[in-house]
Structure formats: C-alpha cells, structure tokens
Amino acid sequence: MFTNTFVKAVVALAAANLVSAQTFTDCNPLDKTCPAEAAFGKDSGICDFKSECKIFTSLPGTSVSYESDGARFRISKEGEGPTFATQKRIFFGRVDVELKSAPGIGIVTSVVLESADLDEVDWEWLGADDYHVQSNYFGKGDTTTYDRVALHNVATPSKTFHTYTIEATSKFIAWSIDGTEVRRLLPDQAKGGSRFPQTPFEVKIGTWVAGGKDSPEGTVEWAGGRTDFSKGPFDAYYKSISIIDYAGGDAPTKDSIKEYVYGDKTGSWESIKIVKGDGADDDKLKTSATITKTQEIQTRTSIEFSTSTLSSDSSKTSGSSSGSSSASSSGASSGTTATPSASGSQGSGSGSTTGSQASQTSGSSSAPSTTPNAAAQGVVSFAGLAIAAAVGITFQLL
C-alpha cells in the first residue's frame, strides 16, 4: 500500500522527455485543418463484453479473450499493452465502466477519454496499489504543471468489480465510483478554462507496462517498481461499458449526429460544429451559452499537492458520470458552429471537474500520459501518467 507520499523526487527533465514520447495525435486541429470525426450521437455505445464489442477497435498487438468475468486484458511479457479504442467520439457525455484492475507491480489499467487536440480525462489503477484509483486530466496536452492528479480510496480494485464513471459537460467534469462522486473539476480551475478538457473524445481502455526494463525511472517509481513477469500473467477484466454522447449539451442527445468538425484552431467547445445524421448542420443545438475565456495563467512553482488543494478538487456530492468518445473519421463537412445549450437538462450523475491534477494514460495513469499499445510498448496517448511521478508529486489521500 502506498503511503501519502508515495512518489519520490525525480528529475523533471525525465518526466518531460517521457511525456513527449507518449503523447501523440494523428492530426492536431490546433495546428491545421483535420478530418471530421464520426459521432456517437443518440446511438449510445453499450457493451457487456460477453463477446466482441463492435464500438471498439483493437490497437496493434492486442489480444483479448471473453470469459465469465468479461473481457480479459492480459499482460504476460515485456512490451504487451492490450488496448481498445472507439471509432466514434462523444462531444461531452458520460462513460460508465465496470471493471477489475490488473494486479502486479509496474502494471497499469486505464480508462481514457482523449481528444485530437490532446484534451484528456482519465482513470488509472496501479497494480502495486490495491487500495486506490487515480483521476487525472489534461488540457491541450499541456504538461507544464504536474498537479492535476488525485488519489481516491477504493476497496480492492484488482479483486472486486466497481463501476467508475466520468461525466463531462461544458460546466464541469466529474469522476464517480459506484455512484458516488469523488471529484469535480470546474473550468476556471483549469487555468481559467483554457486547459479544461472540452473537445470531442474517443474512449480507450486497456492495460500497459509501466515497470518495463526500458521504462523511464520516473515512470517505474510511480508504478511501484520493475515488473517481475515470472509472477504473471497480469489480468484486468472489463465487465461492461456504457458510452453516452451529449452532443455538446448537458444531457444525452436525442439527435442522430453524423460527425463533429473543428471550426477553427482555438480548441474551444464553442467552435465545434455539429453535423446531424442527414449531413446538415444542427442549428437547433446552438445556444448563447459561453464559457468565460479568462486567459489567466496561474504560475505554479510548487508541484506538491497540499491537503487543501486536493480537498477543493474532490467533490463530496453524489452522482456518477461518464463520458464517451470515438475515433475520428475521415471527411470533413461544412456546417455552422453548434454550441450546447447551457440550460439543457442534466443526465443522472454530474460530471465535471476543475482542479489541479495530472492525468496519465496509455492505460493512462496518474503519472504518464499514455494509451496502451503492444506495438508501442503499451505506451500511447494517456498523456501525463509518468509526469506526476517523474516530477515528484506529493499525493494526499482523499
């Protein structure tokens, strides 16, 4: 079990190098015009993992079996990182995942929501810690601060199924465990909203090796040490998942949505164009709601979490939430910008968070940001997992 200060000081440069190696996007709409992204719309993604789930594609090197406990993601040797990614995206929404994380020092299990412009929201479990789960987030791939991760108590996550939820709207992002909200992030808590995750997400689930022989020291320390594969295999079980698209609003959409298009290079949710199923822009989804664009950059010279900081990030209200996303599709379509209604009814559970906590993926983990991929040594786009660890963050138990 990790102590309150379970991540020792490590060289910041190592963390920076790790992040650059693990974070990527096929096309960043902040830099250039990118293809339109296929949307879930009213067609929610629901799977019981008794068999292959059609809303996901397997990343290279992924081999998953379906058993009584659900989809088994197994790691048996160095470099493995079985990962699923959705082909469609959600523009705000809710994701609920029932799972048992993988045990084992250096093994990471993750649920990651990630955008083409590197907005990211994560859940991450360390196999070396069977008492907690980490929540994390990133805005526009910004890793200049490493204070976005939070640690949450959960009973034996590698032995017991729990339901973990992320709900994201333009007003908040919320993380919940078994229906109880444990953290909420508000836009102004993320550098005045400029680093608040707010663009269409794909959903990635999987496991990866953070304690490999070639893993950076900061990542290894964050993950609890080097992985001893003789003690494997290391299995995570995903029992079910529900992905609901809010289509830019605050509640499940009732519309058929074809795709989402970045209207400019700002990466703001107001700039996203919503193209309905018939190919026409959905002007009815427009509202006058806007997010305050306060570009107030909060310089943080300390990378230590204080008890008060974590307390402010952790929400005590109940309600579970979840977000869904899908992979970007090709073919951009024209359309007017559709912004979500600020007054839209909210679905069950709340979901938005502000706060300073670093998100990691690959499985993403509260340290490095990576998306598991066997071909890429289980490191893909969970941006920020190793960062927190590599920089030496002091975690306070929530």
N, C-alpha and C positions, 0 to 999 in steps of 0.2 A: 504494500500500500504506500502510495506517495505521501510525503509529509507536505505541510503547507508550502514549504519552499522546496519543490521537487525538481526544479530546473536550475542547475548551477550556471555561473557566469561562463560564457563562451565568447569567442571573438565575433564581433558584429560583422566583420567582413565575411566570415564564413557563411553567416546567415544570408547576407546579400547575394553571395555567389549561388547559394542553394536556390534561392527564390528565382533568380533569373534562369536557372536551369530547369525549374519545374513548372513555371507558369508560361502558358502559351495560348494562342488563339489562331485559328486558321485565317481569320480576317478581322482586324480591329476597326470597327466603324468610327472610332475616334480619329483614325488616320486616313481612311479612304472609304469610298463607296463599296459596300459589301452586299452580297446576295440577300434577298428576303429570307425570312426564317419561318418555316412551317409552324403553325399554331395548333394547340390542342383545341381551343375554343370550348364549346359545350360538350365535346366528346372527351370526357374525363378519362384518365388512364387509371384503370384499376386491375390489379393482378393478385392472385392468391399464391402464385409461384408453385402450384402443383405440377405445372408444366411450363414450357417456354412462354414467355410474355412478349407479345408482339409489339408493344410500345417501346421496347428496348432493342438496341443492337449491342453485340459483344465487341469489345475492343480487341485488337490483335493479341493472340496468346491466351485468350480467356476460355476456360473450360469449366462449366458449371453443371452439377447434377441436381436432380429434383427428387427430394425424399419426403418422408412424412413431416419433417420439420420445415420444409420449404426448400428454397434454392440454396444449395451448399456452395459457398465460395471457398475453395481450399487452396492453401499455400503449403507446398511440400518442399520446395527448394529455392535456392537463391534466384532472384530476378523475377519470380512469379508475382502477378498482381491482377487477378481476375476482376474485370470491370464491365458494368453495363452502363450505357448512356442512351437517353431518349432521343428519338429522331425529331421530335417536335418540342416546342417551347411554350412556357407559360409566361404571361405578362402580368405579374403579381398573381398570387394564388396561394394554394395550400397543399402541402405534401405530408402525408402520414405514412410512416414506415414501421412495421413490426419486425423486430429482429433480435437475434442473439449475436453479440460481437465475438470476434475470434480471440482466443486466449494466446499467450505467448509473448515473451519479451521481444520487443522490436517489431511486433505485428500491429498494423493499424487497420481498423474498419472505419468506413466513412459513408456519409450521405452528403452530397454536394450539389448545390444549385449554383450554376455558373453561366454568366453572360458572355457574349462575343467581345464586349469591351472590358471584360475581366471584373465585373461586379460578381461577388461571390458570398454565399451564405452556407455554413457547414455545421454538421455534427461529426465528431470524431471520437473514436474509442481506442485507447491504448491497451494492447493485450497484457501489458505489465501491470495495469491498474484495474482491478475488478471492483472498484468502488465508485468510479466517476465516469462522466462523459464530458467532453469539451464542446462548447459552442464557439463559433467564430464567424467573422465576416471580413470582406474586403470591398473597397470601392475603387473601380477603375485600375485595379492591380497595384494600388498604392501600398508600398511596404515601408514607408519612411518612419512609421511608428509601429511598435510591436506590443501594443497594449489592448488589443481587441478580443483576446480570447478569455473565456470564462470557464470555470470548472464547476460541475454540478454533481451532487450526490445522486447515485442510483444503485439499487441493490443488485449485486452480482450480475452485471450486464452480459457476461460471457456464459452464464448458466441459466439465465431467466429471460424469457421474452418480455420486452417492454415496447410500447408504442411511442415513437419520437415524432414530433410534429414541428414543422416550420410553416408559419403563415406570414406572407409578405404583402404589404399594401403600400401606397404612396405615403401613408401616415405613420407606419410602424412596421417592424419585423419582430415576430415573437417566436420563441422556442418553448415547446411544452413537452413534458414527459408524462405519459399515462393520463393525459387530460389536464394536467396542472401546469400552468405557465411558470417557467423558471427564469425567463429573461425577456426583456423587451427593449428594443432599440428604436429611438426616435430620430428623425432626420437631422435635427440640429445637434445631436450628439456625435454625428459623424462629420466632423469638420464643417459645420454649418450646413450640412446636407450635400456638400459636393462629393463626399465619399460614402453616401448612403446607397446601398445596392438598390437599383430601380429599373433595370432594363430586362428584356425577356430572357428567362432562364431555361437551360436544359438541366436535366436531373441525372446525376451519376451516382452509382452505388458500387461498392466493392471493397476489396482488401488489398493491402500492399505491404512491402517490407521496408521498414524504416531503419532496421538494425542490420542491414546487409554489410558485407565485407567492404564494399566501395561507398557506403553511405557516409556523408559528411559527419564529422564528430558531433556537431551541434544537433543534428537530427538523431543520431544514435543516442545521445544523452537524453534528449527529450523523450525518446521512445522507450527508455528504461535500460538500454544496453544492446549488445550484439545478439542477434538471433541465433539460437542453437537449433539447427534444423533436425538434429537427431531426436529432438523432443517433439517433433511434428507428427502428423500433419496438423496444421492450424486451420480450423474451420469456423466460418461465420455463416449463420443461417438467416436468410431474409424470408420471412413468412408471408408478408403481404405488403402492398403499397397502394396508396390512393393519391392521384395527382389531379388537382382541380385548378382550372385556369380562370382567373378573374378578368382577363382581357382588359387590363388597365384600370379596372374598378376596384371596389372594396368587397365584392361578393361574387359567387360563381356566376359566370356569364351564361345567358340563355341563347346566345347567338352562335351561329356557325361562323367560325373565323378561319380564313384561309392562311393568312400569314401576317407577320409583323415586319415593318420596314423602318430602319433608322432614317428619320427625316433630315438630320444634319449630323454634325460631328461633336455635338455637345454632350451626348450620353445622358441626357435628361429624359425622364419618363414622358414629359410633355411633348417631346419631339418624335416619339414613336408613332408611326402610322399604323392603324389597324385596318386590315383589308378583310372584308367579310367573305363568306364562302362563295358568293357569286362573283368575287373579284372586284366589287365596288367598295370604295372607302365607306366606313361606317360613321357618318357624321353624327348619328344619334348618340354615339358613345362620347361625344365631346362634352366637356363641361368647362365651366370657368374656373374650376379648382386649379390652383397652382401651388407649387412648393416654393417657399421663400428661398431665394438664391443668395443667401448670405455667404459671401466668399471669405468668411473669417477663418483664417488658418490658425489653428491652435498649436503653437510650437510646444512640443513635449520633449523635454530634455531627460526625463526620467522614464525608464521602461519598467518600473516597478508598479505592480498593482497595489493599491492601498485598500484596506478593508472598505473604506467609504466609497472608493471608485467602483468596486465590484457590487456593493450594495445598491448603488444608483443604477447599475446596468441590469440588476436582477429584478424582475417584476414579480410581485407576490400575488398577482391576480390569477384567477383560474381560467382555464380555457386552453384548448390545444389548437395548434395551427399547423399548416403545412403548405408547401409551395410546390409547383410542378413546373417542369420545363421540358423543352425538346430541342433536338439538334436542329441547326439551321438548315433550311432547304434552299435550293438554288432558284434563281429567277426573281428579280425584284419587281414589285409592282408599284405603280404610282398611286398616290392617294393622299388625302388630306390628313393632317395630324389628328389622331383621335386621343383625347385625354380622358382619363377616368373620372367618373362622377364622384365628387367629394361627398355627396350625400347618399351614395349607394348603400343599401343595407349590407350589413356585415354578416359573413357566414359564421358558423359556430367556431368559437375559439378566436383569439386575437392573435395577430402576428405582426409585429414589427419591433425592431429593437434599435436602440441607439446605444451607444456606449462604446467604450474602447475595449475591443477585444480582437485579437488577431485570429483569422480563420485559416485553416490549413486544409488541403485536400490532396488527393491522389487516391486515395482514400483521402480525404483531406484530413488534416489533423491540426490540432491547435498549434502545431509548430510549423510545419512546412505546408505550402500550398501545392497540392498535387492531386492528380487523378490517377488511380492505379491503372497500370497498363503493363502487362507482362513484357511486351516487346520493349518497353521503355523502362524496364526495371521497376515497374509498378509506380512510376512517378509521372503524373501527367498534369492535371490542372487544378489541384486543390491548393490554391495559392496562399501559402502562408503557414503551413504546418510547421516546418522546421524553423521558421523565422523566430517565433516566440522563444523556442528553446535555444536557438543559436545565439540569441541576444541576451539570454539570461533573465527571463521574466520571473518575477516572484508571484506565484499564484496564491490567492487567498481562497479557501474553500467557501463555497456559497451555501 
